[in-house]
Amino acid sequence: YVFGGSNKDRILNSCERYDPSTDTWQDINNLPTPRESPTVTSLRGRIHIIGGLGVDGKWSRTTEVYDIERDTYNKGAELKNAAIHPQAVVLKKRYISNSSSR
């Protein structure tokens, strides 16, 4: 899975998933909040997209949770501090984030 990113002109909200059985990338629903450099981690069958750089050039506190089965997003709990390039790991049904923050 790839969520957001940027090209030379703008920050993206496009998302794709890789299918190794066909060796192809497939579009999935776009992120509600465009951003580059979030962290992405899975927890309980859902993918959490955390932080990153927003279209306004500011570091983000936003977390969105992607439901793989439904191809939908829900809003997650915001980070206490805005973060770009955060790191996350799942430990016993929780994730821990560490990053540069503002």
Summary of the structure (lengths in Angstrom):
residues: 102
radius of gyration: 13.4
end to end distance: 27.2
largest distance: 41.8
contacts: 297
relative contact order: 0.20
helix: 0%
strand: 60%
